[in-house]
Amino acid sequence: MHGVTRDLHLVRHGEATKDESRLTARGRKQAELLAERLRGTGFAAVHHGPLPRATETASIIAGVLRVPCRVEAAADDYVPHFVPDHDEFFDQFPESERTRGPALAHEAETRFARPGDGPVLVVTHSFLISWLVRDALDAPPERWLTLNHDNAALTVIRYTTGKSPRLVRFNDSGHLTGL
């Protein structure tokens, strides 16, 4: 008997303006090129974080793929795990993040990072992608801090019943060549 498999497609939003209120022209083009690459994948929807850069990226992709967008708090921009002895980095985040971030990371794992029906596309931010990749690699919790993701790059993690997650694609930006 074969296990149920889900490919989780994780995308970092396109390039944003300095104030992060919208995508730049380059960011919109990145989203368009990524959408073309994802055409025919069979997503039921584009899940995305609530911030404007993720919302706009998701909207462009959903328009090309002709699927709805779904805002997900679990796809927001947050610190998924606080690492001891890295206070110089974490001091920039409010104390409320120490509870909110890990709770949202757990929600993302529960909602998306598991076997299920059909592929799932989540437009999110670098921190969540790093956290989920770290988990797929069975790396220690602090390893998420060492991973970086390009704007509109594609990461795919495969979840199969009874098996460990498998990193299929990481930070792939081949669709952006020549941009």
C-alpha positions in Angstrom: 0.0 0.0 0.0 1.3 3.4 -0.9 1.3 6.4 1.5 -0.4 9.6 0.8 2.0 12.2 -0.5 1.8 16.0 -0.6 4.3 18.4 -2.2 4.5 21.6 -0.3 5.6 24.4 -2.6 7.1 27.3 -0.6 7.7 30.7 -2.2 9.3 33.8 -0.8 7.4 36.9 -1.9 8.8 39.0 -4.8 11.1 41.9 -4.3 9.4 44.6 -2.3 9.9 48.4 -2.1 12.0 49.7 0.8 8.9 50.4 2.9 7.6 46.9 2.1 4.2 48.4 1.1 4.1 46.8 -2.3 6.3 44.9 -4.8 8.7 46.7 -7.1 8.4 46.3 -10.9 11.1 43.6 -10.6 9.1 41.9 -7.9 5.9 41.8 -10.0 7.9 40.4 -12.9 9.4 37.7 -10.5 5.9 36.7 -9.5 4.8 36.5 -13.1 7.7 34.3 -14.1 7.2 32.0 -11.1 3.5 31.7 -11.9 4.3 30.6 -15.5 6.7 28.0 -14.0 3.9 26.7 -11.7 1.3 26.5 -14.4 -0.3 23.1 -14.6 0.9 22.0 -11.1 -2.7 21.5 -9.9 -3.0 23.8 -6.9 -6.5 24.4 -5.5 -5.5 27.8 -4.1 -2.6 30.1 -3.3 -2.1 30.4 0.5 -0.3 33.5 1.6 0.7 35.6 4.5 -1.2 38.9 5.2 1.6 41.4 4.5 1.3 43.4 1.3 4.5 41.9 -0.3 3.1 38.3 0.1 -0.5 39.3 -0.8 0.6 41.0 -4.0 2.9 38.1 -5.0 0.1 35.6 -4.3 -2.5 37.6 -6.2 -0.3 37.7 -9.4 0.4 33.9 -9.2 -3.3 33.1 -8.5 -4.4 35.3 -11.4 -2.2 33.3 -13.8 -3.1 29.9 -12.3 -6.8 30.9 -12.1 -7.2 29.8 -8.5 -8.3 31.7 -5.3 -6.0 33.3 -2.8 -6.3 32.4 0.9 -4.8 34.6 3.6 -3.2 32.5 6.3 -1.8 33.9 9.6 0.6 30.9 9.7 2.2 32.2 6.5 3.0 35.6 8.1 6.5 37.0 8.7 7.6 36.0 12.2 10.4 34.3 14.2 9.6 30.6 14.3 12.1 29.7 17.0 14.3 31.8 19.4 17.8 30.5 19.7 19.7 31.0 23.0 23.0 33.0 22.8 21.8 35.0 19.7 20.5 38.0 21.6 22.1 40.4 19.2 19.8 39.2 16.5 16.7 38.6 18.5 16.7 41.8 20.4 15.2 43.6 17.4 11.9 41.6 17.9 9.3 42.5 20.5 8.8 40.2 23.5 5.4 39.2 22.1 7.1 37.4 19.2 8.6 34.9 21.6 5.2 33.3 22.0 3.4 34.4 18.8 6.2 33.2 16.4 6.6 29.6 17.6 2.8 29.2 17.9 2.4 30.3 14.3 5.2 28.0 13.2 3.5 25.1 14.9 0.2 26.1 13.1 2.1 26.1 9.7 3.5 22.7 10.4 0.1 21.4 11.3 -1.7 23.0 8.3 0.8 22.5 5.5 3.8 20.3 6.5 2.1 16.9 6.3 0.9 14.3 3.9 -2.4 15.2 2.2 -4.4 15.5 -1.0 -2.8 17.5 -3.8 0.1 19.9 -3.9 0.0 23.1 -1.7 1.4 26.5 -2.6 2.3 28.9 0.2 3.7 32.4 -0.5 5.4 33.4 2.6 8.7 34.8 4.0 12.2 33.6 4.5 12.0 32.7 8.2 9.1 30.2 7.8 10.7 28.6 4.7 14.0 28.2 6.7 12.1 26.7 9.6 10.3 24.1 7.5 13.4 23.3 5.5 15.4 22.8 8.7 12.7 20.4 9.8 12.8 18.4 6.5 16.5 18.1 6.9 16.1 16.9 10.5 18.6 19.7 11.5 18.8 21.2 15.0 16.3 24.1 15.7 19.0 26.8 15.5 19.9 25.7 11.9 17.0 27.8 10.5 19.1 30.9 11.1 21.7 29.7 8.5 19.4 29.3 5.6 18.6 32.1 3.1 16.0 32.4 0.4 15.8 34.6 -2.7 12.8 36.6 -3.7 10.3 34.4 -5.7 12.5 31.4 -5.4 10.8 28.0 -5.1 11.4 25.4 -2.4 9.5 22.1 -2.5 9.3 19.6 0.4 7.6 16.2 -0.1 5.6 14.7 2.8 4.6 11.0 2.5 2.7 9.0 5.1 5.2 6.8 7.1 8.3 8.5 5.7 10.5 11.4 6.7 10.0 14.7 4.8 12.2 15.0 1.7 13.6 18.3 0.4 12.9 18.1 -3.3 14.0 21.6 -4.4 15.6 24.4 -2.4 15.8 28.1 -3.2 15.4 27.4 -7.0 15.3 30.5 -9.0 15.9 29.1 -12.4 12.7 30.7 -13.7 14.2 34.1 -13.0 17.2 33.7 -15.3 17.8 36.8 -17.3 15.7 39.1 -15.1 
